Amino acid sequence: MNNKFLISFFRVAVGLLFIFSGLIKANDPLGFGYKLEEYFEVFHITFLNDLATTIAISLCAAEIILGAALLLGIRSKQVIWGLLAMIVFFTFLTFYSAAFDVVKNCGCFGDAIPLTPWQSFFKDLVLLLMIAVLFTKSNEIKPIFQTKKVQTTALLIITVLAFGFGIYTYNYLPIIDFLPYKIGANLPEGMRIPAGAVLDDYEITYQLKNKTTAEEKEMTDKDYLKTEIWKDESWEIIGEPVNKLLKKGFEPKIKDLKISDSQGTDYTTELIENPYYNLVIVAYKLDDVNTKAIADLNALAIDAVQNYNIRTVLFTSTSAEDVEKFNEDYKLAMEVFYADAVPLKSMVRANPGILLLKNGTVINKWHFHLRPTYDELEKKYFQRQ
């Protein structure tokens, strides 16, 4: 294969892949920030959690800038050094995740293309090889724009756009929603396991010890039943059985949503299958919520219930005790229910965020920066129900 063609191919492939990876994650920087927090916990650097979203936006922008600069041939030596440092870092993270089974999904392409840690690792190895080749041939990468002024201007524009995109989606929700709570999604359907679906296949391994001879051996649950060793009273199970997943079965899009009141009573079905319009305010963390937005949404809820009997509920993972204190300060006019933070963060990338549901379907959703007024909701939805 022609050497010049190979360099051009690697240059385009690496550049486009970095731009794509950066854009996909920048489309949902809050989600990428949550993924970074998982890594911070693994490496015991949770003091960085408050900076997770800032780091996420910066990393995404860096990927876009480096990828675009490589395609344009701007400052090729410095750019390839940056790409090499980044891919070495990513390769280490994905290998560590895969080898020690600590982060199940690396988040390389956000929620758009979920990859296992091993898939991500091998993808990074291929990228590392291509970047290493480009590193040795950096002198052959020529800029598309010849003048330094045009190159600097192009790099400045790329930088503004790269950071601007992540900041915009952080403040106004992802441009494309890849999560199971996107507009148009039916939540009950997303939680349902179809009849006849193949379920997860697990193997349980027992550690057995003979009380008479002190002999020890391992045995799977199938062999344990097949040999009927459980009938022999001289054998006993020691330690905890080891549960191993042999084959992944059908997994519903929504698998971890359970909504309950402060007493633990399950209200999931009642709330998400309401056949009428109902407003869901999602504030997974009340001690960090935008209180101005909560006050405005509280006023909206009062108007909605008085004029159209629209049920408005608030979902949070905050403790009931802290909710009670919060309620004293803000006199909430909405019912409060509790759910785990993970599904709440997926419902809407905002704190608070707003969902309009009807018959289990997400009719619309908003970031609190774009929260609708009562008049807007009345004109577009309530008057037509």
C-alpha positions in Angstrom: 0.0 0.0 0.0 1.3 3.5 -0.9 2.8 5.1 2.2 1.3 8.6 1.4 -2.2 7.0 1.0 -1.8 5.2 4.4 -0.8 8.4 6.2 -3.7 10.2 4.6 -6.1 7.4 5.6 -4.9 7.3 9.2 -5.1 11.1 9.4 -8.7 11.2 8.2 -9.8 8.2 10.2 -8.2 9.4 13.5 -9.4 13.0 13.0 -13.0 12.0 12.2 -13.2 9.5 15.0 -12.0 12.0 17.6 -14.5 14.6 16.3 -17.3 12.1 16.4 -16.4 10.9 19.9 -16.1 14.4 21.2 -19.4 15.5 19.6 -21.3 12.5 20.9 -20.2 13.1 24.5 -20.5 16.9 24.2 -24.1 16.3 23.2 -24.6 15.1 26.8 -21.9 16.5 28.9 -23.8 16.0 32.2 -24.1 12.3 31.3 -20.4 12.1 30.6 -19.7 13.9 33.9 -21.7 11.1 35.7 -19.4 8.6 34.0 -16.3 10.5 35.1 -17.6 10.3 38.6 -17.6 6.5 38.4 -13.9 6.7 37.4 -13.2 9.1 40.2 -14.7 6.7 42.7 -12.6 3.8 41.3 -9.4 5.8 41.7 -10.4 7.4 45.0 -10.3 11.0 43.7 -13.9 11.8 44.5 -12.8 15.4 45.5 -13.0 16.0 41.7 -16.8 15.2 41.6 -17.8 18.9 41.7 -15.6 19.5 38.6 -16.9 16.5 36.7 -19.1 18.4 34.3 -16.4 21.1 33.7 -13.8 18.3 33.0 -16.3 16.5 30.7 -16.9 19.6 28.6 -13.2 20.3 28.4 -12.3 16.7 27.4 -15.0 16.7 24.7 -13.8 20.0 23.4 -10.2 18.8 23.4 -11.2 15.7 21.3 -13.0 17.9 18.8 -10.2 20.5 18.5 -7.4 17.9 18.1 -9.4 15.9 15.6 -10.3 18.9 13.5 -6.7 20.3 13.7 -5.4 17.0 12.5 -7.7 17.0 9.5 -6.7 20.6 8.7 -3.0 19.9 9.3 -2.7 22.8 11.8 0.3 22.5 14.2 0.6 18.8 13.3 3.4 17.9 15.7 1.8 19.5 18.8 -1.6 18.0 17.8 -0.2 14.5 17.4 1.5 14.8 20.8 -1.9 15.7 22.2 -3.6 12.9 20.5 -1.0 10.4 21.6 -1.2 11.5 25.3 -5.0 11.4 25.2 -5.2 7.9 23.6 -2.6 6.5 26.0 -4.7 7.8 28.8 -7.9 6.4 27.4 -6.3 3.0 26.6 -5.1 2.7 30.2 -8.6 3.6 31.5 -10.4 1.1 29.3 -7.9 -1.7 30.0 -8.2 -1.0 33.8 -12.0 -1.0 33.5 -12.0 -4.3 31.5 -9.3 -6.1 33.5 -10.8 -5.3 37.0 -14.5 -5.1 36.0 -14.9 -1.7 37.6 -16.8 0.4 35.1 -19.3 -1.5 32.9 -19.5 1.1 30.1 -16.6 3.4 29.4 -18.9 6.1 27.9 -16.5 6.5 24.9 -19.5 7.3 22.6 -21.9 8.3 25.3 -25.3 6.5 25.3 -25.4 6.6 21.5 -23.1 3.5 21.1 -22.7 1.6 24.3 -19.4 -0.4 24.3 -18.1 -2.9 26.8 -14.8 -2.1 28.4 -13.0 -4.8 26.2 -14.6 -3.4 23.0 -13.4 0.1 24.0 -9.9 -1.2 24.9 -9.4 -2.8 21.5 -10.8 0.2 19.7 -8.3 2.4 21.6 -5.5 0.0 20.7 -6.3 0.4 17.0 -6.3 4.2 17.4 -3.1 4.0 19.4 -1.4 2.2 16.5 -2.7 4.7 13.9 -1.6 7.6 16.0 1.8 6.0 16.6 2.3 5.8 12.8 1.2 9.4 12.4 3.7 10.4 15.1 6.6 8.9 13.2 5.4 10.6 10.0 4.3 14.0 11.4 6.6 15.9 8.9 4.5 14.5 6.1 1.2 16.1 7.4 0.9 19.4 5.6 -1.7 22.1 6.5 -4.6 22.8 4.2 -4.3 26.5 4.9 -0.9 27.8 4.2 -0.9 31.1 6.0 -0.4 31.2 9.8 -3.2 33.8 10.2 -5.8 31.6 8.6 -4.6 28.6 10.6 -4.9 30.5 13.9 -8.3 31.9 12.9 -9.6 28.4 12.0 -8.3 27.0 15.3 -9.9 29.8 17.2 -13.3 29.2 15.5 -13.0 25.4 16.1 -12.2 26.0 19.8 -15.2 28.4 20.3 -17.5 26.0 18.6 -16.2 22.9 20.5 -16.6 24.5 23.9 -19.8 26.3 22.9 -21.5 23.1 21.9 -20.9 21.4 25.2 -21.9 24.5 27.2 -25.1 24.8 25.2 -26.2 21.2 25.6 -25.4 21.4 29.3 -27.7 24.4 29.7 -30.5 23.4 27.3 -30.5 19.5 27.2 -28.9 17.2 24.5 -29.6 18.0 20.9 -30.3 14.3 20.3 -31.6 12.3 23.3 -30.4 8.7 23.3 -31.8 7.8 26.7 -35.0 5.7 27.3 -36.9 8.7 28.6 -36.7 10.7 25.4 -39.7 12.5 23.9 -42.1 10.0 22.4 -40.9 7.1 24.5 -43.5 5.0 26.3 -42.2 4.2 29.8 -44.3 1.1 30.6 -43.3 -0.4 27.3 -39.7 0.4 28.0 -39.9 -1.5 31.3 -41.7 -4.5 29.9 -40.0 -7.9 29.3 -41.8 -9.6 26.4 -43.3 -13.0 26.9 -40.8 -15.7 25.9 -37.8 -13.4 26.1 -34.5 -15.1 26.9 -33.5 -14.2 30.4 -30.0 -14.0 31.9 -28.3 -17.4 32.4 -26.4 -17.6 35.6 -24.2 -20.3 37.1 -23.8 -20.6 40.8 -20.6 -22.2 42.2 -20.6 -23.7 45.7 -17.6 -24.3 47.9 -18.2 -27.6 49.8 -16.4 -29.2 52.7 -16.6 -32.7 54.1 -17.2 -32.5 57.8 -15.5 -35.9 58.3 -12.5 -35.8 56.1 -12.1 -32.0 55.8 -11.9 -32.5 52.0 -13.0 -29.4 50.0 -14.2 -29.0 46.5 -16.1 -26.7 44.2 -19.3 -27.6 42.5 -21.7 -25.8 40.2 -25.4 -25.6 41.0 -26.2 -28.0 38.2 -23.7 -30.6 39.4 -24.9 -30.0 43.0 -28.4 -31.0 42.1 -27.4 -33.7 39.6 -25.2 -35.6 42.0 -27.6 -35.1 44.9 -24.7 -34.4 47.1 -27.0 -32.2 49.2 -28.5 -35.4 50.5 -25.2 -36.4 52.1 -25.1 -34.8 55.5 -21.3 -35.1 55.7 -21.0 -32.3 53.1 -21.7 -28.7 53.9 -21.6 -25.4 51.9 -18.9 -23.0 53.2 -18.6 -19.4 52.4 -20.9 -17.5 50.0 -21.9 -19.0 46.7 -20.4 -17.3 43.6 -22.9 -16.1 41.0 -21.5 -15.9 37.5 -23.3 -14.6 34.4 -22.9 -17.1 31.5 -25.1 -15.4 28.9 -26.8 -12.1 28.9 -30.5 -12.3 28.2 -33.1 -9.6 27.2 -32.7 -6.4 29.1 -35.5 -3.8 29.1 -34.5 -0.2 28.3 -35.8 0.9 31.7 -34.8 -1.6 34.3 -34.2 0.3 37.5 -37.1 2.6 37.9 -39.1 2.3 41.1 -41.1 5.2 42.5 -42.4 5.1 46.1 -43.7 7.4 48.8 -41.9 8.2 52.0 -43.3 5.0 53.5 -41.9 2.8 50.7 -45.3 2.1 49.0 -44.7 1.5 45.3 -46.4 4.1 43.1 -44.5 3.4 39.8 -47.4 2.0 37.8 -50.0 4.5 39.0 -47.8 7.5 38.2 -46.3 6.6 34.9 -49.5 5.1 33.4 -51.7 8.0 34.3 -54.0 8.3 31.3 -54.2 12.1 31.6 -51.6 14.8 31.3 -49.4 14.9 34.3 -46.3 17.0 35.1 -43.2 15.3 36.6 -40.6 17.6 38.2 -37.3 15.7 38.5 -35.0 17.1 41.1 -32.7 14.2 42.0 -30.7 16.3 44.4 -32.6 19.0 46.3 -29.6 20.4 48.1 -28.2 21.4 44.7 -31.4 22.3 42.9 -32.1 25.6 41.2 -34.5 27.1 43.8 -35.7 29.9 41.5 -36.9 27.2 39.0 -38.5 25.2 41.8 -40.5 28.3 42.9 -41.7 29.0 39.4 -42.7 25.4 38.8 -44.5 25.4 42.1 -46.6 28.3 40.9 -47.2 26.5 37.6 -48.4 23.4 39.5 -50.9 25.4 41.5 -52.4 26.9 38.3 -52.4 23.5 36.5 -54.3 21.7 39.3 -56.8 24.5 40.0 -57.8 25.1 36.3 -57.3 21.6 34.7 -56.8 19.2 37.6 -53.3 18.4 36.3 -51.5 16.2 38.7 -48.0 17.5 39.4 -45.4 15.3 41.2 -41.8 15.7 42.2 -39.3 12.8 41.9 -36.2 13.0 44.1 -33.5 10.8 45.6 -33.1 13.2 48.5 -34.0 11.7 51.9 -37.6 12.2 53.3 -36.2 14.1 56.2 -34.4 16.6 54.0 -37.5 16.9 51.7 -39.5 17.9 54.8 -37.1 20.7 55.5 -37.1 21.8 51.9 -40.9 21.7 51.9 -41.0 24.0 54.9 -39.0 26.6 53.0 -40.7 26.4 49.6 -44.3 25.2 50.5 -44.4 22.7 47.7 -47.8 22.3 46.0 -46.8 19.0 44.4 -46.7 15.5 45.7 -43.2 14.2 46.5 -42.1 10.7 45.5 -38.7 8.9 45.8 -36.6 7.0 43.3 -32.9 6.1 42.9 -30.7 8.9 41.6 -29.5 6.8 38.6 -32.9 6.7 36.7 -33.7 10.2 37.7 -30.5 11.5 36.2 -31.5 9.7 33.0 -35.0 11.1 32.9 -33.8 14.6 32.2 -30.3 16.1 32.3 -31.2 19.0 34.6 -31.8 19.6 38.2 -34.7 20.4 38.1 -36.0 19.1 34.8 -39.7 18.9 33.7 -41.5 16.0 31.9 -45.0 16.1 30.5 -46.5 12.6 30.5 -49.7 11.2 29.2 -50.7 7.6 29.3 -47.1 6.6 30.0 -45.7 8.5 27.0 -43.2 11.4 27.3 -45.0 14.2 25.5 -42.3 16.7 26.1 -39.4 17.6 28.4 -37.6 20.7 29.4 -34.4 21.9 31.1 -35.2 24.4 33.8 -33.6 27.1 31.7 -36.3 26.6 29.1 -39.1 25.8 31.5 -42.5 26.4 30.0 -45.0 28.9 31.4 -48.5 27.9 32.4 -50.0 29.8 29.5 -47.7 27.9 27.0 -48.8 24.5 28.5 -52.4 25.5 28.6 -52.5 26.6 25.0 -50.5 23.7 23.5 -51.7 20.8 25.7 -54.2 21.3 28.4 -57.0 22.9 26.3 -56.7 20.0 23.8 -56.9 17.1 26.2 
